[in-house]
Amino acid sequence: MTDTPRRRGADRTKAIMRTTLELGQEIGYANLSMEAVAARAGAGKHTIYRRWSSKGALLLDSLLSLNEAHLDYPDTGDVVADVRAQIYAAVDLLAGPSYGALFRALVGEAQHDRQVAVALNERFIAPQADKTVARLKAARDQGQLSPDFDLDLSMAILSGPLYFQLLITQEPLTHEYVDRVLAALFAGMGPGPRTRASRATAADRRAARSSRS
């Protein structure tokens, strides 16, 4: 393949974003600087400042470069399983030990950098929310969920506990916690399938009744 200027530019951009993530993991976002990234990546400072207006914008692009197709929703016909699979993938990517601290730093940066906040919402948060609502709507239309299932409210109920755990308490976001959130969201919203957590809870209640009888 011909090594065109456009290709060289794209490769340089990828190298800078990869370096940003690597350096950010090593020294933390607070100590990260455009100059340090330039030095590590072997790029001129003017190259970085021409592409990104701030350190927050550079981190945003670097993290979003990790948003691969596995964050898209599957459609297996089981809405709970599909939502679970997508959230597992997002949690593993953005809340795991590799990038969790950097993602929290990005959200923090968005609180006082409007450009970063707008870009984060337009390019990641809103598209992911739209995908979730679309998957839930398809399930409701197919009769897997109650006809009065509130799509927008369910999105808020679903994402709120996850962001609370990630950003406020900073406790580990585990698959088990995701299962508990899904159990709470979908409880009583049949006729769709229940989550593993809700089935386990029902089994525990039956066992407790049997032991008392």
C-alpha positions as CSV (number, residue, x, y, z in Angstrom):
1,M,0.0,0.0,0.0
2,T,1.3,3.4,-0.9
3,D,2.6,5.4,2.0
4,T,0.7,8.6,1.3
5,P,0.8,11.8,3.4
6,R,-2.7,11.1,4.6
7,R,-1.8,7.6,5.7
8,R,1.3,8.9,7.4
9,G,-0.8,11.5,9.2
10,A,-3.3,8.9,10.3
11,D,-0.5,6.7,11.6
12,R,1.0,9.6,13.5
13,T,-2.3,10.5,15.1
14,K,-2.8,6.9,16.2
15,A,0.7,6.9,17.7
16,I,0.1,10.1,19.6
17,M,-3.2,8.8,21.0
18,R,-1.6,5.5,22.0
19,T,1.2,7.4,23.7
20,T,-1.3,9.6,25.6
21,L,-3.0,6.5,27.0
22,E,0.3,4.8,27.9
23,L,1.7,7.9,29.6
24,G,-1.5,8.7,31.3
25,Q,-1.6,5.2,32.8
26,E,2.0,5.7,34.0
27,I,1.9,9.1,35.5
28,G,-1.8,10.0,35.9
29,Y,-3.9,12.6,34.1
30,A,-2.9,15.4,36.5
31,N,0.8,15.0,35.5
32,L,0.1,14.5,31.8
33,S,1.1,17.3,29.5
34,M,1.0,17.9,25.7
35,E,4.8,18.4,25.8
36,A,5.3,15.1,27.5
37,V,3.2,13.3,25.0
38,A,5.1,15.0,22.1
39,A,8.4,14.0,23.6
40,R,7.4,10.4,24.1
41,A,5.7,10.0,20.7
42,G,8.6,11.7,18.9
43,A,6.2,14.3,17.5
44,G,6.6,18.1,17.4
45,K,4.5,20.1,19.9
46,H,3.0,22.1,17.0
47,T,1.7,18.8,15.5
48,I,-0.2,18.0,18.7
49,Y,-1.5,21.5,19.3
50,R,-2.6,21.7,15.7
51,R,-4.8,18.6,16.2
52,W,-6.0,19.1,19.7
53,S,-6.8,22.4,21.5
54,S,-6.3,21.0,25.0
55,K,-5.1,18.1,27.1
56,G,-8.7,17.2,27.7
57,A,-9.5,17.1,24.0
58,L,-6.4,14.9,23.4
59,L,-7.5,12.4,26.2
60,L,-11.1,12.4,24.8
61,D,-9.9,11.3,21.4
62,S,-7.5,8.8,22.8
63,L,-10.1,7.1,25.0
64,L,-12.7,7.2,22.2
65,S,-10.2,5.4,19.9
66,L,-10.8,2.4,22.1
67,N,-14.6,2.4,21.4
68,E,-14.6,-0.6,19.1
69,A,-17.6,-2.4,17.6
70,H,-18.0,-4.6,20.7
71,L,-19.8,-1.7,22.4
72,D,-22.5,-2.0,19.8
73,Y,-25.6,-3.9,20.9
74,P,-26.2,-7.5,19.9
75,D,-29.7,-8.6,19.1
76,T,-30.1,-12.2,20.1
77,G,-33.8,-11.9,20.8
78,D,-33.2,-11.8,24.6
79,V,-33.1,-8.1,25.6
80,V,-31.7,-8.7,29.1
81,A,-28.9,-10.9,27.8
82,D,-28.1,-8.3,25.1
83,V,-28.1,-5.3,27.5
84,R,-26.0,-7.3,29.9
85,A,-23.4,-8.2,27.2
86,Q,-23.1,-4.6,26.1
87,I,-22.7,-3.2,29.6
88,Y,-20.2,-5.9,30.5
89,A,-18.1,-4.8,27.5
90,A,-18.4,-1.1,28.4
91,V,-17.6,-1.7,32.1
92,D,-14.6,-3.9,31.2
93,L,-13.3,-1.2,28.9
94,L,-13.9,2.0,30.7
95,A,-14.1,1.1,34.3
96,G,-11.4,-1.6,34.4
97,P,-7.9,-1.1,35.9
98,S,-6.4,0.0,32.6
99,Y,-8.5,3.0,31.8
100,G,-10.9,3.6,34.7
101,A,-8.8,6.4,36.3
102,L,-8.4,8.1,32.9
103,F,-12.1,7.9,32.1
104,R,-12.9,9.4,35.6
105,A,-10.4,12.2,34.9
106,L,-12.0,12.9,31.5
107,V,-15.4,13.3,33.1
108,G,-13.9,15.6,35.7
109,E,-12.2,17.6,33.0
110,A,-15.6,18.0,31.3
111,Q,-17.0,19.8,34.3
112,H,-14.9,22.9,33.6
113,D,-14.1,22.5,29.9
114,R,-17.3,23.0,27.9
115,Q,-15.7,21.8,24.6
116,V,-14.7,18.5,26.2
117,A,-18.2,18.2,27.8
118,V,-20.0,18.8,24.5
119,A,-17.8,16.4,22.6
120,L,-18.0,13.7,25.3
121,N,-21.8,13.8,25.2
122,E,-22.1,14.1,21.4
123,R,-19.6,11.4,20.6
124,F,-20.0,8.8,23.3
125,I,-22.6,9.3,26.0
126,A,-25.6,10.3,23.7
127,P,-24.8,7.6,21.0
128,Q,-24.5,4.9,23.6
129,A,-27.8,6.0,25.3
130,D,-29.5,6.1,21.9
131,K,-28.3,2.5,21.2
132,T,-29.7,1.4,24.6
133,V,-33.1,3.0,24.1
134,A,-33.3,1.6,20.6
135,R,-32.6,-1.9,21.9
136,L,-35.2,-1.6,24.6
137,K,-37.8,-0.2,22.2
138,A,-37.3,-3.1,19.9
139,A,-37.8,-5.5,22.8
140,R,-41.0,-3.6,23.9
141,D,-42.3,-3.7,20.3
142,Q,-41.7,-7.4,20.2
143,G,-43.6,-7.9,23.5
144,Q,-40.6,-8.8,25.6
145,L,-41.3,-5.8,27.9
146,S,-44.5,-4.3,29.2
147,P,-46.2,-1.9,26.8
148,D,-45.8,0.9,29.4
149,F,-42.1,0.4,29.9
150,D,-40.6,3.9,30.0
151,L,-37.7,3.9,27.7
152,D,-36.0,7.2,28.6
153,L,-36.5,6.7,32.4
154,S,-35.2,3.1,32.1
155,M,-32.0,4.5,30.5
156,A,-31.5,6.9,33.4
157,I,-32.2,4.2,36.0
158,L,-29.8,1.8,34.2
159,S,-26.9,4.3,33.8
160,G,-27.3,6.2,37.1
161,P,-26.0,3.5,39.5
162,L,-23.1,2.7,37.1
163,Y,-21.9,6.3,37.0
164,F,-22.5,6.7,40.7
165,Q,-20.3,3.7,41.4
166,L,-17.7,4.7,38.9
167,L,-17.5,8.4,39.7
168,I,-18.7,9.0,43.2
169,T,-18.0,6.0,45.4
170,Q,-15.3,4.8,43.0
171,E,-16.0,1.2,44.1
172,P,-15.2,-1.6,41.6
173,L,-17.8,-1.9,38.9
174,T,-18.2,-5.6,38.7
175,H,-20.4,-7.9,36.5
176,E,-22.2,-8.9,39.7
177,Y,-23.1,-5.3,40.3
178,V,-24.3,-4.9,36.7
179,D,-26.5,-8.0,37.3
180,R,-28.1,-6.4,40.4
181,V,-28.8,-3.2,38.5
182,L,-30.4,-5.1,35.6
183,A,-32.5,-7.2,38.1
184,A,-33.8,-4.0,39.7
185,L,-34.6,-2.4,36.3
186,F,-36.4,-5.4,34.7
187,A,-38.2,-6.7,37.8
188,G,-41.9,-6.9,37.1
189,M,-41.6,-5.5,33.6
190,G,-42.4,-8.8,31.9
191,P,-43.4,-10.7,29.9
192,G,-39.7,-10.6,29.0
193,P,-37.1,-12.9,30.6
194,R,-35.6,-12.1,34.0
195,T,-32.0,-11.6,34.8
196,R,-29.8,-14.2,36.4
197,A,-29.8,-12.1,39.6
198,S,-33.6,-12.0,39.7
199,R,-33.9,-15.7,39.2
200,A,-31.4,-16.4,41.9
201,T,-33.3,-14.1,44.3
202,A,-36.5,-15.9,43.5
203,A,-34.9,-19.3,44.1
204,D,-33.6,-18.0,47.5
205,R,-37.1,-17.0,48.5
206,R,-38.5,-20.4,47.6
207,A,-35.8,-22.1,49.5
208,A,-36.4,-19.9,52.6
209,R,-40.2,-20.7,52.4
210,S,-39.4,-24.5,52.1
211,S,-37.1,-24.3,55.2
212,R,-39.9,-22.7,57.2
213,S,-42.6,-25.2,56.2
